[in-house]
Amino acid sequence: MAKRKSEESVSKKIISSLIWLGTLPLCLYTLLTYLLSYSLIIDHWLAGFIMMTLPYAQLLCLVSLIYWIFRRAKRALLPLIVLALGYGFIMRSIAWNTATPTTKKNVRVLSYNVYGMYSNNYVGNEEKVKALKSFMLEYDADIKCFQEFYSHADRKPYRSINMMKDAYPHYAFIPLKEDFFEAKEKMGLAIFSKYPIISQKGKQFGNSANGYLYADIVAKKDTFRIINVQLWSMGIRVGRVTGKIRDQDFEDAKKEGRGIMNSLRKGFIQHKDEMSQINRLIQESLYPVILVGDLNETPYGWAYGTLRERLKNSFEEAGRGFGYTLNRSPYLVRIDNQFFSKEFKINQFVTLRNINYSDHFPIAGDYELK
């Protein structure tokens, strides 16, 4: 009996040693993800992959912490310290703020990727398009920014600019991917404002179907810049991989998986170049800035990190919950964001998850200049 207990004790020690050997590199790797996200010191697309794994590394550290608390409390200090150092990143994932009452100086900004307004399949989505257009027009906001905004002069359901400009007489629009459309149809980035626009500029990113659009707006005796952006789409369709696995088509699943990895690699490279242009717009602006749009990247990536060095994130400062904005697989991600410069105070930020007319959910923030 004593021999059996001795054998069990040796086995537990071996397992414990192996777990400790795994805990050390895990904690070092987690610290590396923090370093990259704080400083962006590695100027390489591989950094994007590492940064994207940050929440998973933190989760494994948490599991390690729980194990060592019950197994050997002293060793629990290492994952505890690592998690404590990454507390700021937890705030990128979940927020629990209380809304501040709005004032007369309040300006509400809506951002919404409207999925091309189903322009390529109107017949199959007629009711959804009607509901989408109704929301776009009737939602109470002073400034509305849309990505993948579609308008066609000769298609009655899609005379979208005319629909919006009656209520929002000041607007800016930049068509993207013009080679794909007829002369009278356009899809791109749009900003609709109740207040005058004194200057505007837009640009399509090179080798991309996306771009940026900014408008300098005079509202309530203040002037500020709205930047509407859509970064390179990674084209990730996790549902395709899981579908192949369910069908036991493992070879195609591998191909889809490799395709996702290639898309991510290309996306990280594109985002780095695109963000250099966006950062220039922020730095050169004569006015306070609110930046909104579809980053096509999680809060642990390059784009989010470099923006956060210059601006505050609206969800982190005034949001609640997890703020997931993607209305399709993999669902549990936040890729749509609003950021603002220090001259602003944010009173409220919401993710409108009950508005499910697109493959994204709309987001809205209430701002006032301090």
C-alpha positions in Angstrom: 0.0 0.0 0.0 2.8 2.3 0.9 4.5 1.5 -2.4 1.4 2.4 -4.4 1.2 5.8 -2.6 4.8 6.4 -3.3 4.3 5.7 -7.0 1.3 8.0 -7.1 3.4 10.7 -5.3 6.2 10.4 -7.9 3.7 10.6 -10.8 2.1 13.8 -9.3 5.6 15.3 -9.0 6.4 14.5 -12.6 3.1 16.0 -13.8 3.6 19.0 -11.6 7.1 19.6 -13.0 5.9 19.3 -16.6 3.1 21.8 -15.9 5.6 24.2 -14.3 7.9 23.8 -17.3 4.9 24.8 -19.5 4.0 27.7 -17.2 7.3 29.4 -17.5 7.3 29.8 -21.4 3.6 30.6 -21.3 4.1 33.5 -18.9 7.1 34.7 -21.0 5.0 34.5 -24.2 2.2 36.4 -22.6 4.6 39.1 -21.5 5.8 39.3 -25.1 2.2 39.9 -26.4 1.9 42.7 -23.8 5.2 44.3 -25.0 4.1 44.2 -28.6 0.7 45.6 -28.0 2.1 48.4 -25.8 5.1 49.4 -27.9 4.7 47.8 -31.3 8.5 47.4 -31.3 8.5 44.6 -33.9 7.8 46.0 -37.4 6.8 42.8 -39.0 3.5 41.1 -39.9 4.3 38.2 -37.5 3.7 40.6 -34.7 0.1 40.7 -35.7 -0.3 37.0 -35.2 1.3 37.1 -31.8 -0.8 40.1 -30.6 -4.0 38.4 -31.8 -3.3 35.4 -29.4 -3.2 37.7 -26.3 -6.6 36.8 -24.8 -5.9 33.1 -25.2 -2.5 33.4 -23.5 -4.2 35.3 -20.7 -6.8 32.5 -20.4 -4.2 29.9 -20.1 -2.4 31.9 -17.5 -5.6 32.1 -15.5 -6.0 28.3 -15.7 -2.3 27.9 -14.6 -3.0 30.3 -11.7 -6.0 28.3 -10.5 -4.0 25.0 -10.7 -1.0 26.4 -8.8 -3.2 27.9 -6.1 -4.4 24.4 -5.1 -1.2 22.6 -6.0 1.6 24.9 -4.8 0.6 28.4 -3.8 4.1 30.0 -4.2 4.2 29.1 -7.9 0.8 30.8 -8.4 2.6 34.2 -7.9 4.1 34.1 -11.4 0.9 33.8 -13.5 -0.8 36.1 -10.9 1.9 38.8 -11.6 1.6 38.3 -15.4 -2.2 38.7 -15.3 -1.9 41.8 -13.1 0.5 43.3 -15.6 -2.0 42.7 -18.4 -5.0 44.2 -16.5 -5.2 47.0 -19.1 -5.7 44.5 -21.8 -8.7 42.9 -20.0 -10.3 46.4 -20.3 -10.0 46.0 -24.1 -12.2 42.8 -23.8 -14.8 43.8 -21.3 -16.0 47.2 -19.9 -18.5 48.1 -17.2 -19.0 51.8 -17.4 -22.0 53.9 -16.3 -23.5 56.3 -18.8 -23.2 60.0 -18.1 -26.3 62.3 -18.6 -26.1 64.1 -22.0 -25.9 67.8 -22.3 -26.9 70.4 -24.9 -23.3 70.3 -26.2 -23.7 66.5 -26.8 -23.1 65.2 -30.3 -24.1 61.6 -31.1 -22.1 59.8 -33.7 -23.3 56.5 -35.4 -21.1 54.1 -37.2 -22.4 51.2 -39.2 -21.1 48.7 -41.8 -24.3 48.2 -43.9 -23.0 45.2 -45.9 -23.5 46.9 -49.3 -27.2 47.1 -48.3 -27.7 43.7 -50.0 -27.5 45.3 -53.4 -26.4 42.1 -55.0 -29.5 40.2 -53.7 -32.3 42.6 -53.1 -35.1 40.2 -54.1 -34.1 37.7 -51.4 -33.7 40.4 -48.7 -36.3 43.0 -49.6 -37.8 43.2 -46.1 -34.4 43.3 -44.4 -33.3 46.2 -46.8 -36.5 48.1 -45.9 -35.8 47.7 -42.2 -32.1 48.6 -42.7 -33.0 51.8 -44.6 -35.5 52.7 -42.0 -32.9 52.4 -39.2 -30.3 54.3 -41.2 -32.7 57.2 -41.7 -34.6 57.3 -38.4 -32.0 56.5 -35.7 -31.4 59.7 -33.7 -27.8 60.8 -34.3 -26.2 64.0 -35.3 -23.6 62.4 -37.5 -23.9 59.1 -39.3 -21.0 57.2 -40.8 -21.5 54.2 -43.0 -19.1 51.7 -44.5 -20.1 49.8 -47.6 -22.8 52.4 -48.3 -24.5 51.7 -51.6 -26.4 54.1 -53.9 -27.8 53.7 -57.4 -29.5 56.6 -59.2 -31.8 54.4 -61.3 -32.8 51.7 -58.7 -35.7 53.0 -56.7 -34.9 51.0 -53.5 -31.3 52.3 -53.6 -31.5 56.0 -54.1 -29.8 56.1 -50.8 -28.0 59.4 -51.0 -31.3 61.2 -51.8 -33.0 59.3 -49.0 -30.4 60.5 -46.4 -29.7 64.0 -47.5 -33.2 65.3 -46.8 -32.7 64.8 -43.1 -28.9 65.2 -43.3 -28.2 68.0 -45.8 -24.4 68.0 -45.3 -22.7 64.9 -46.5 -19.4 63.5 -47.8 -19.1 60.3 -49.9 -16.2 58.5 -51.5 -16.9 55.6 -54.0 -14.6 52.6 -53.7 -14.0 49.8 -56.2 -15.5 51.9 -59.0 -14.2 49.5 -61.6 -16.8 46.9 -60.3 -19.8 49.1 -60.8 -21.8 50.8 -63.5 -21.6 54.6 -63.9 -24.8 55.3 -61.9 -24.1 53.0 -59.0 -21.6 53.6 -56.2 -20.5 51.9 -53.0 -18.1 53.3 -50.5 -17.7 55.4 -47.3 -20.3 58.0 -46.4 -20.6 60.7 -43.7 -24.0 62.4 -43.2 -24.2 65.4 -40.8 -26.8 67.7 -39.5 -24.1 70.3 -39.2 -22.0 72.1 -41.9 -19.0 70.3 -43.4 -16.2 72.9 -44.2 -13.8 70.5 -45.8 -13.6 66.8 -46.7 -11.2 64.3 -48.3 -11.3 60.6 -49.1 -8.9 58.0 -50.5 -9.0 54.4 -51.6 -6.0 52.5 -50.2 -3.7 51.1 -52.8 -4.3 47.5 -53.9 -7.4 47.5 -51.7 -11.2 47.8 -51.9 -11.2 49.9 -48.7 -10.2 53.4 -47.7 -10.9 56.4 -45.6 -13.1 59.5 -45.7 -12.8 62.5 -43.4 -15.0 65.6 -42.9 -14.3 68.7 -40.8 -17.6 69.7 -39.2 -18.7 72.8 -37.4 -21.2 71.9 -34.7 -22.4 74.1 -31.8 -19.6 76.6 -32.3 -17.0 73.9 -32.3 -15.0 72.4 -35.2 -13.8 68.8 -35.2 -12.8 66.1 -37.6 -14.7 62.9 -38.2 -12.6 60.1 -39.9 -14.6 57.2 -41.3 -12.4 54.2 -42.1 -12.6 50.7 -43.4 -9.3 48.7 -43.3 -8.4 45.8 -45.5 -10.8 42.9 -45.0 -9.1 39.7 -43.8 -11.8 37.7 -45.6 -11.9 35.2 -42.7 -14.8 32.7 -42.9 -14.4 30.4 -39.9 -17.8 28.9 -40.7 -16.4 27.3 -43.8 -13.7 25.5 -41.9 -16.1 24.2 -39.2 -18.6 23.2 -42.0 -15.8 21.1 -43.7 -14.9 19.5 -40.4 -18.6 18.6 -39.8 -18.7 17.0 -43.2 -15.5 15.2 -42.4 -13.9 16.8 -45.4 -10.6 17.3 -43.7 -8.5 18.0 -46.8 -10.7 20.9 -47.7 -10.7 22.0 -44.1 -6.9 22.2 -44.2 -7.0 24.2 -47.4 -9.5 26.7 -45.8 -7.3 26.9 -42.7 -4.3 27.7 -44.8 -6.3 30.3 -46.7 -7.3 32.0 -43.4 -3.6 32.1 -42.3 -2.6 33.6 -45.6 -5.4 36.2 -45.4 -4.4 37.1 -41.9 -0.7 37.5 -43.0 -1.7 39.7 -45.9 -4.1 41.7 -43.8 -1.5 42.5 -41.2 0.9 43.7 -43.8 -1.9 45.9 -45.4 -3.1 47.3 -42.1 0.4 48.5 -41.2 0.6 50.6 -44.4 -3.0 51.8 -44.1 -2.6 52.8 -40.5 0.5 54.9 -41.4 -1.9 57.0 -43.6 -4.6 57.2 -40.9 -2.1 58.2 -38.2 -0.9 61.0 -40.5 -4.5 62.3 -40.8 -4.8 62.4 -37.0 -1.5 64.1 -36.4 -2.0 66.7 -39.1 -5.6 67.6 -38.1 -6.1 71.2 -36.9 -9.1 70.0 -35.0 -10.0 67.4 -32.3 -10.7 64.0 -33.9 -13.3 61.3 -33.7 -12.4 58.2 -35.7 -14.9 55.5 -36.4 -15.2 52.5 -38.6 -14.5 48.9 -39.4 -10.9 48.0 -38.5 -11.3 44.4 -39.6 -9.1 43.5 -36.6 -9.5 42.6 -33.0 -8.6 44.9 -30.1 -5.3 43.1 -29.7 -4.0 43.8 -33.2 -1.7 46.4 -34.9 -4.4 48.8 -36.0 -6.1 49.0 -32.6 -2.8 49.3 -30.8 -1.4 52.1 -32.8 -4.7 54.1 -32.7 -4.8 53.6 -28.9 -1.4 55.3 -28.6 -3.0 58.5 -30.0 -6.7 58.3 -29.1 -9.0 56.9 -26.5 -11.3 54.1 -27.3 -15.0 54.8 -26.8 -16.0 51.3 -25.8 -13.2 51.1 -23.1 -14.2 54.5 -21.7 -18.0 54.3 -21.8 -19.2 50.9 -23.0 -20.6 47.9 -21.2 -20.2 44.2 -21.6 -18.1 42.7 -24.3 -19.3 44.9 -27.1 -19.1 42.3 -29.9 -19.9 43.8 -33.2 -19.7 41.0 -35.8 -23.1 39.4 -36.7 -21.6 36.3 -38.3 -19.1 33.6 -37.6 -16.9 33.8 -35.4 -19.4 36.3 -33.8 -17.5 36.9 -30.5 -15.2 39.6 -31.7 -15.2 43.4 -31.7 -13.9 44.8 -35.0 -16.0 48.0 -35.2 -14.8 50.9 -33.1 -14.9 54.5 -32.3 -11.9 56.5 -30.9 -11.6 60.1 -29.8 -8.9 62.7 -29.0 -8.3 64.1 -25.5 -10.3 67.3 -26.2 -13.5 65.3 -26.0 -15.5 63.8 -23.2 -17.6 60.7 -23.9 -20.9 60.4 -22.1 -22.2 57.1 -23.5 -21.3 54.4 -25.9 -23.6 51.6 -27.1 -23.4 48.6 -29.4 -26.9 48.1 -30.9 -27.1 44.3 -31.0 -30.8 44.4 -31.5 -30.2 45.9 -35.0 -29.3 42.8 -37.0 -29.9 43.9 -40.5 -26.2 43.6 -41.6 -23.3 41.3 -40.9 -22.2 44.0 -38.4 -23.9 45.7 -35.5 -24.1 49.5 -35.4 -22.2 51.4 -32.7 -23.0 54.9 -31.3 -21.2 57.3 -29.0 -22.3 60.6 -27.3 -19.5 63.2 -27.2 -18.9 66.7 -26.1 -15.9 69.0 -26.3 -14.5 69.7 -22.8 
